[in-house]
Protein backbone atom coordinates (compact mmCIF):
# COMPACT_ATOMS: atom_id res chain seq x y z
CA UNK A 1 0.00 0.00 0.00
CA UNK A 2 1.31 3.44 -0.90
CA UNK A 3 1.17 6.46 1.40
CA UNK A 4 -2.21 7.88 0.34
CA UNK A 5 -3.78 4.42 0.47
CA UNK A 6 -2.97 4.28 4.20
CA UNK A 7 -6.22 6.20 4.73
CA UNK A 8 -8.11 3.04 3.78
CA UNK A 9 -6.91 1.47 7.02
CA UNK A 10 -9.50 3.55 8.87
CA UNK A 11 -12.96 5.01 8.49
CA UNK A 12 -13.39 7.42 5.58
CA UNK A 13 -16.73 9.16 6.13
CA UNK A 14 -16.74 12.71 4.77
CA UNK A 15 -18.21 14.16 7.96
CA UNK A 16 -15.19 12.87 9.87
CA UNK A 17 -12.82 14.63 7.48
CA UNK A 18 -14.78 17.91 7.64
CA UNK A 19 -15.04 17.81 11.44
CA UNK A 20 -11.37 16.99 11.98
CA UNK A 21 -10.14 19.58 9.48
CA UNK A 22 -12.43 22.33 10.81
CA UNK A 23 -11.42 21.83 14.45
CA UNK A 24 -7.70 21.30 13.94
CA UNK A 25 -7.19 24.00 11.30
CA UNK A 26 -9.59 26.51 12.81
CA UNK A 27 -6.80 28.66 14.20
CA UNK A 28 -5.22 28.93 10.74
CA UNK A 29 -8.54 29.91 9.18
CA UNK A 30 -9.15 32.59 11.82
CA UNK A 31 -5.63 33.89 11.31
CA UNK A 32 -6.22 34.19 7.56
CA UNK A 33 -9.59 35.91 8.06
CA UNK A 34 -7.91 38.35 10.45
CA UNK A 35 -5.29 39.08 7.80
CA UNK A 36 -7.96 39.71 5.12
CA UNK A 37 -10.10 42.12 7.11
CA UNK A 38 -7.53 44.03 9.14
CA UNK A 39 -5.93 47.10 7.58
CA UNK A 40 -2.16 47.22 6.97
CA UNK A 41 -1.86 49.92 9.62
CA UNK A 42 -3.57 47.72 12.21
CA UNK A 43 -1.36 44.79 11.23
CA UNK A 44 1.76 46.91 11.66
CA UNK A 45 0.50 48.09 15.04
CA UNK A 46 -0.08 44.50 16.19
CA UNK A 47 3.40 43.47 15.03
CA UNK A 48 4.95 46.42 16.87
CA UNK A 49 3.01 45.55 20.01
CA UNK A 50 4.28 41.96 19.91
CA UNK A 51 7.86 43.23 19.62
CA UNK A 52 7.49 44.79 23.06
CA UNK A 53 7.06 41.36 24.64
CA UNK A 54 9.96 39.19 25.72
CA UNK A 55 11.02 37.28 22.60
CA UNK A 56 11.37 33.90 24.33
CA UNK A 57 7.98 34.29 25.99
CA UNK A 58 6.40 35.18 22.66
CA UNK A 59 7.99 32.11 21.09
CA UNK A 60 6.57 29.89 23.82
CA UNK A 61 3.10 31.40 23.36
CA UNK A 62 3.23 31.06 19.57
CA UNK A 63 4.56 27.51 19.51
CA UNK A 64 2.65 26.33 22.55
CA UNK A 65 -0.61 26.70 20.63
CA UNK A 66 0.42 23.82 18.38
CA UNK A 67 0.73 21.31 21.24
CA UNK A 68 -3.03 20.80 21.86
CA UNK A 69 -3.77 21.04 18.13
CA UNK A 70 -1.50 18.18 17.08
CA UNK A 71 -2.75 16.11 20.00
CA UNK A 72 -6.32 16.80 18.83
CA UNK A 73 -5.41 15.65 15.32
CA UNK A 74 -3.94 12.43 16.67
CA UNK A 75 -7.04 11.85 18.84
CA UNK A 76 -9.34 12.27 15.83
CA UNK A 77 -7.24 9.94 13.68
CA UNK A 78 -7.00 7.32 16.42
CA UNK A 79 -10.52 7.35 17.81
CA UNK A 80 -12.73 8.82 15.05
CA UNK A 81 -11.02 7.37 11.98
CA UNK A 82 -9.84 4.40 14.04
CA UNK A 83 -6.41 3.98 12.55
CA UNK A 84 -2.85 4.23 13.78
CA UNK A 85 -0.61 7.28 13.84
CA UNK A 86 2.00 5.21 12.01
CA UNK A 87 -0.40 4.96 9.04
CA UNK A 88 -0.68 8.76 9.10
CA UNK A 89 3.11 9.02 9.10
CA UNK A 90 4.40 6.47 6.63
CA UNK A 91 3.62 3.52 4.39
CA UNK A 92 6.45 1.62 6.07
CA UNK A 93 5.80 -0.74 8.97
CA UNK A 94 7.42 1.73 11.35
CA UNK A 95 8.65 5.31 11.25
CA UNK A 96 12.12 5.58 9.69
CA UNK A 97 13.97 8.00 11.98
CA UNK A 98 17.12 7.76 9.83
CA UNK A 99 15.20 9.50 7.06
CA UNK A 100 14.14 12.26 9.44
CA UNK A 101 17.73 12.79 10.57
CA UNK A 102 19.11 12.79 7.02
CA UNK A 103 16.75 15.47 5.69
CA UNK A 104 17.23 17.46 8.89
CA UNK A 105 21.00 17.55 8.51
CA UNK A 106 20.74 18.18 4.77
CA UNK A 107 18.89 21.49 5.24
CA UNK A 108 20.93 22.46 8.32
CA UNK A 109 24.26 21.96 6.52
CA UNK A 110 22.95 23.82 3.46
CA UNK A 111 21.67 26.74 5.55
CA UNK A 112 24.87 27.06 7.58
CA UNK A 113 27.01 26.76 4.45
CA UNK A 114 25.16 29.38 2.41
CA UNK A 115 25.00 31.73 5.40
CA UNK A 116 28.75 31.39 5.99
CA UNK A 117 29.50 32.15 2.34
CA UNK A 118 27.18 35.17 2.29
CA UNK A 119 28.56 36.47 5.58
CA UNK A 120 32.13 36.11 4.34
CA UNK A 121 31.50 38.15 1.19
CA UNK A 122 29.15 40.78 2.63
CA UNK A 123 28.32 41.16 6.32
CA UNK A 124 27.34 44.83 6.16
CA UNK A 125 23.68 44.15 7.04
CA UNK A 126 24.35 41.37 9.54
CA UNK A 127 25.37 41.94 13.13
CA UNK A 128 26.18 39.44 15.85
CA UNK A 129 23.91 39.65 18.88
CA UNK A 130 24.91 36.42 20.64
CA UNK A 131 23.90 36.33 24.29
CA UNK A 132 24.82 32.92 25.81
CA UNK A 133 22.10 32.94 28.48
CA UNK A 134 19.28 34.10 26.21
CA UNK A 135 20.42 31.80 23.40
CA UNK A 136 20.48 28.78 25.73
CA UNK A 137 16.85 29.44 26.68
CA UNK A 138 15.95 29.93 23.02
CA UNK A 139 17.65 26.65 22.10
CA UNK A 140 15.75 24.68 24.76
CA UNK A 141 12.40 26.22 23.75
CA UNK A 142 13.07 25.55 20.07
CA UNK A 143 14.12 21.93 20.48
CA UNK A 144 11.11 21.17 22.70
CA UNK A 145 8.32 23.09 20.93
CA UNK A 146 9.24 23.27 17.23
CA UNK A 147 8.52 19.55 16.75
CA UNK A 148 4.90 20.25 17.72
CA UNK A 149 4.63 23.18 15.31
CA UNK A 150 6.20 21.51 12.29
CA UNK A 151 4.54 18.25 13.27
CA UNK A 152 1.07 19.78 13.09
CA UNK A 153 1.75 21.44 9.74
CA UNK A 154 3.18 18.27 8.22
CA UNK A 155 0.67 15.85 9.71
CA UNK A 156 -2.24 18.13 8.76
CA UNK A 157 -1.21 19.19 5.24
CA UNK A 158 1.12 16.49 3.90
CA UNK A 159 -0.47 13.80 6.08
CA UNK A 160 -4.16 13.97 6.88
CA UNK A 161 -5.33 16.24 4.04
CA UNK A 162 -3.00 14.68 1.45
CA UNK A 163 -4.34 11.22 2.23
CA UNK A 164 -8.03 11.99 2.54
CA UNK A 165 -8.23 14.40 -0.40
CA UNK A 166 -6.35 11.82 -2.47
CA UNK A 167 -8.88 9.15 -1.53
CA UNK A 168 -11.78 11.47 -2.38
CA UNK A 169 -10.52 12.66 -5.79
CA UNK A 170 -8.79 9.34 -6.60
CA UNK A 171 -5.50 10.90 -7.77
CA UNK A 172 -2.21 12.16 -6.34
CA UNK A 173 -1.58 15.44 -8.17
CA UNK A 174 -4.64 17.32 -6.91
CA UNK A 175 -3.91 16.89 -3.16
CA UNK A 176 -0.28 17.81 -3.85
CA UNK A 177 -1.27 21.11 -5.48
CA UNK A 178 -4.12 21.93 -3.11
CA UNK A 179 -2.23 21.26 0.12
CA UNK A 180 0.70 23.33 -1.15
CA UNK A 181 -1.59 26.29 -1.87
CA UNK A 182 -3.28 25.93 1.53
CA UNK A 183 0.16 25.77 3.14
CA UNK A 184 1.03 29.08 1.49
CA UNK A 185 -2.26 30.73 2.48
CA UNK A 186 -1.73 29.57 6.07
CA UNK A 187 1.41 31.76 6.23
CA UNK A 188 -0.27 34.85 4.75
CA UNK A 189 -0.34 36.76 8.03
CA UNK A 190 3.40 36.39 8.67
CA UNK A 191 5.12 39.79 9.02
CA UNK A 192 7.54 39.17 6.15
CA UNK A 193 4.60 38.86 3.74
CA UNK A 194 3.64 42.48 4.34
CA UNK A 195 7.29 43.58 4.29
CA UNK A 196 8.52 41.70 1.23
CA UNK A 197 5.31 41.36 -0.76
CA UNK A 198 2.43 38.88 -0.94
CA UNK A 199 3.23 37.56 -4.42
CA UNK A 200 6.91 37.04 -3.69
CA UNK A 201 6.34 35.23 -0.42
CA UNK A 202 3.54 33.05 -1.84
CA UNK A 203 5.98 31.81 -4.47
CA UNK A 204 8.29 30.77 -1.65
CA UNK A 205 5.65 29.28 0.66
CA UNK A 206 3.72 27.41 -2.03
CA UNK A 207 7.01 26.29 -3.58
CA UNK A 208 8.15 24.98 -0.20
CA UNK A 209 4.82 23.20 0.19
CA UNK A 210 5.35 21.55 -3.20
CA UNK A 211 8.86 20.47 -2.19
CA UNK A 212 7.59 18.85 1.01
CA UNK A 213 4.64 17.30 -0.81
CA UNK A 214 6.87 15.82 -3.51
CA UNK A 215 9.16 14.40 -0.80
CA UNK A 216 6.14 12.78 0.83
CA UNK A 217 4.67 11.26 -2.33
CA UNK A 218 7.97 10.09 -3.81
CA UNK A 219 9.19 8.58 -0.54
CA UNK A 220 5.75 7.26 0.48
CA UNK A 221 5.98 8.81 3.93
CA UNK A 222 6.29 12.00 5.97
CA UNK A 223 9.74 11.34 7.43
CA UNK A 224 11.77 13.45 4.98
CA UNK A 225 9.32 16.34 5.15
CA UNK A 226 9.34 16.27 8.96
CA UNK A 227 13.13 16.40 9.16
CA UNK A 228 13.47 19.11 6.51
CA UNK A 229 10.77 21.32 8.05
CA UNK A 230 12.22 20.98 11.54
CA UNK A 231 15.74 21.80 10.38
CA UNK A 232 14.55 24.80 8.38
CA UNK A 233 12.52 26.31 11.23
CA UNK A 234 15.22 25.59 13.80
CA UNK A 235 17.77 27.48 11.72
CA UNK A 236 15.30 30.34 11.23
CA UNK A 237 15.01 30.66 15.00
CA UNK A 238 18.61 30.06 16.09
CA UNK A 239 20.83 31.42 13.32
CA UNK A 240 19.49 34.80 12.19
CA UNK A 241 16.50 37.00 12.94
CA UNK A 242 15.22 40.39 11.76
CA UNK A 243 12.63 42.98 12.67
CA UNK A 244 10.42 41.91 9.76
CA UNK A 245 10.55 38.13 10.15
CA UNK A 246 7.84 35.91 11.61
CA UNK A 247 10.22 34.73 14.34
CA UNK A 248 11.57 37.46 16.61
CA UNK A 249 14.22 35.57 18.56
CA UNK A 250 17.54 35.91 20.38
CA UNK A 251 19.32 34.32 17.45
CA UNK A 252 23.09 34.47 17.01
CA UNK A 253 22.83 37.06 14.23
CA UNK A 254 20.42 39.78 13.20
CA UNK A 255 19.69 41.07 9.71
CA UNK A 256 19.55 44.86 10.00
CA UNK A 257 18.49 45.50 6.41
CA UNK A 258 15.10 47.13 5.98
CA UNK A 259 13.97 44.34 3.72
CA UNK A 260 15.52 40.90 3.33
CA UNK A 261 14.58 40.12 -0.27
CA UNK A 262 14.46 42.75 -2.97
CA UNK A 263 13.67 40.89 -6.16
CA UNK A 264 11.41 38.08 -7.33
CA UNK A 265 14.53 36.31 -8.66
CA UNK A 266 15.94 35.97 -5.15
CA UNK A 267 12.75 34.19 -4.08
CA UNK A 268 12.48 32.05 -7.20
CA UNK A 269 16.12 30.88 -7.01
CA UNK A 270 15.61 28.58 -4.00
CA UNK A 271 12.32 27.23 -5.40
CA UNK A 272 13.55 26.56 -8.95
CA UNK A 273 17.24 25.78 -8.29
CA UNK A 274 17.94 24.74 -4.69
CA UNK A 275 14.81 22.65 -4.13
CA UNK A 276 15.27 20.54 -7.30
CA UNK A 277 18.88 19.88 -6.30
CA UNK A 278 17.72 18.66 -2.88
CA UNK A 279 15.12 16.43 -4.52
CA UNK A 280 17.84 15.04 -6.77
CA UNK A 281 20.03 14.26 -3.74
CA UNK A 282 17.15 12.48 -2.01
CA UNK A 283 16.17 10.61 -5.16
CA UNK A 284 19.71 9.26 -5.54
CA UNK A 285 19.97 8.27 -1.88
CA UNK A 286 16.58 6.54 -1.69
CA UNK A 287 16.34 5.25 -5.23
CA UNK A 288 13.19 7.05 -6.29
CA UNK A 289 11.77 5.88 -9.60
CA UNK A 290 8.51 6.18 -11.53
CA UNK A 291 8.07 9.90 -10.78
CA UNK A 292 5.11 10.26 -13.12
CA UNK A 293 2.99 7.62 -11.39
CA UNK A 294 3.94 8.67 -7.87
CA UNK A 295 3.13 12.32 -8.48
CA UNK A 296 0.29 12.08 -11.02
CA UNK A 297 -1.00 8.52 -10.71
CA UNK A 298 -4.47 7.42 -9.66
CA UNK A 299 -5.48 6.37 -6.15
CA UNK A 300 -7.50 3.18 -5.91
CA UNK A 301 -8.57 1.08 -2.93
CA UNK A 302 -5.90 -1.54 -2.21
CA UNK A 303 -6.77 -5.25 -2.14
CA UNK A 304 -8.94 -5.87 0.92
CA UNK A 305 -6.54 -8.45 2.28
CA UNK A 306 -3.96 -5.63 2.67
CA UNK A 307 -5.98 -3.72 5.23
CA UNK A 308 -8.72 -4.11 7.81
CA UNK A 309 -12.10 -3.11 6.41
CA UNK A 310 -14.00 -0.88 8.85
CA UNK A 311 -17.76 -0.43 8.60
Buried (B, 14 or more C-beta within 10 A) or exposed (E): BBBBBBBBBBBBEEEBBEEBBEEBBEBBEEBBEBBEEEEEEEBEEBBEEBEEEEBBEBBBEBBBBBBEBBEBBBEBBBEBBEBEBBBBBBBBEEBBEEBBEBBBEBBBEBBEEEBEEEEEEEEEEBEEBEEEEBBEBBBEBBEEBBBBBBBBBBBBBBBBBBBBBBBBBEBBBBBBEBBBBBBBBBBBBBBBBBBBBEEBBBBBBBBBBBBBBBBBBBBBBBBBBBBBBBBBBBBBBBBBBBBBBBBBBBBBBBBEBEEBBEEEEEBBEBBEEBBEEBBEBBBEEBEBEEBEEBBEBEBEBBEEEEBEEEE
